[in-house]
């Protein structure tokens, strides 16, 4: 597996983006939690469909 291979499947990407938007909303609305900035990581990995943590763990949710 190469560094720039897609390793995040479509369902996984959708869930990452959705969860990322919710976490990011926590920064600006309501709870005002600073750890909500983690949502940016989820949004980026979901949008690019590449996850470095999955690469290191050997996980691939992309269907072939």
MARVEXNU-765651 format. One record per residue: x, y, z of N, C-alpha, C, O, CB in turn. Coordinates in steps of 0.02 Angstrom, whole numbers, plus 50000, padded with zeros to 5 digits. Last residue first. Glycine has a CB too. Layout:
XYZXYZXYZXYZXYZ
...
***
This chain:
493674985349839494064984549776493644981349723493884980249668494694980349788
493204997549956493054991349921493434991149856493504996249822492304990649908
494085004050091493915005050021493774998249989494184993649994494485008849983
494605002450213493885001450208493635002750138493035002450125493525006150257
495994995850279495764998550216495014997150211494814991350205496144995450155
497374996050391496644995750381496474998850314496755003950295496264999250439
498654996750440498514991950388497764990950374497554985750349498814985350406
499035006550526498725000550556498564995150504498374989650522498085002550591
499525016150440499975013250489499695006850518500075002250535500125018250544
498325018950369498915016550334499395013050382499645007650367499265022350298
497515024150469497315017850437497915014750401498015008750403496745019050387
498225035950491498165031050545497965024250518498215019150541497655033450597
498065042850369498725040450388498705035250445499105030550446499165046250410
496835040950253496935041550325497615038650344497725032650337496365037850364
495905047750124496555045050143496665046250217496605051950241497125048350100
494865055050073494805047750076495475044250088495585038650066494485045050012
494725068450074495255065750032495245058150027495555055249982495935068050058
493625069350161493595072550095494125069750048493995068849988493685080050102
494075062550276493475060250240493445063050169493255059450123492855062250277
495165069950314495265062950296494665060050260494745055750217495415058850359
494505082450336495035081850286495135074550265495195073050206495695084750313
493595079050440493355081850376493875080950321493705079050265493175089250385
494465074850542493975070250513493715072650446493625068650400493395069350562
495155086750565495525080850543495045075850510495195073050458495895077450603
494115094850611494465096650549494845090650521494855089550460494945102550561
493765089350733493315088450677493645090150610493465087350559492715092650686
494605094150825494775087550797494345086150736494535082250693494685081950851
493975104950878494415106250821494665099650790494895099650733495015110450843
493375101150994492975100550933493385101850870493175100050815492395105350935
494075104451102494265098151069493845096851007493975092050971494175092251118
493445115851150494025116751108494235110251073494535110551020494605119351148
491705118551149492255114151170492845114851122492765114551061492025106851173
490425125051152491055128751145491655124751171492065127351209491005135451183
489095120951157489545118751209490225122251209490565122451260489655111451203
488445132251051488245128051108488795126851159488945131151199488005121651084
489615133850921488925134250944488835129951006489125124551011488435132050888
490975132050893490675138650882489975139450913489775144950929490625139950810
491335119150927491805124550941491455131350939491605135750979492385124450890
490325111050881490395111850953490875117450972490835120251026490635105350984
490585110650745490035114950769490075116050844489875121350868489355111850750
491555100850744491745107750730491205112650751491355118150773491895108550655
490755089550768491265091550816491475098750806491575102450854491875086950810
489965089850650489645090450716490155092650768490015097150808489335083650737
490945088250552490545094350553490195095350620490155100950645490015094150497
491405075450587491855081150589491475087750591491675092350628492315081150530
490305067450561490535068150630490995074150637490975077650688490905061650652
490275069350419489695071050461489915072150534489725077150565489175065350457
491535064450381491355071450367490775073650411490785079250438491165072250293
491435051050427491965055550451491785062850441491865066950486492635053850415
490345046350353490305046650426490835051250455490705054950503490365039650456
490905047150223490295050850240490235051750316490095057250340489665047250213
491985038150235492105045250220491505049450239491575054850268492275046150146
491295026150257491755028550308491875036050298491885039850346492415024650306
490655024950133490265025550195490675028450251490445032650289489985018650216
491805024250047491295029550040490885030450103490775036150125490835027849981
493385020550133492805019150090492295024750091492345029450131492475012650112
495035024550128494415026050164493835025050116493795028350064494415033350194
496175023950056496065018550103495445019750147495345016250196496675017750147
496995027649909496365028749945496265022749991496255016949968495755029749896
498745030649917498185026449897497575028149939497635029749998498365018949903
499885037349958499335041349931498765037149903498335039849867499585045849878
500775027350005500555032850049499945036450023499525038550063501125037750057
500305010749955500685016849949500375022349993499805021850014500705019149876
500424994150000500005000050000500445006250000500905006850040499525000050061
***
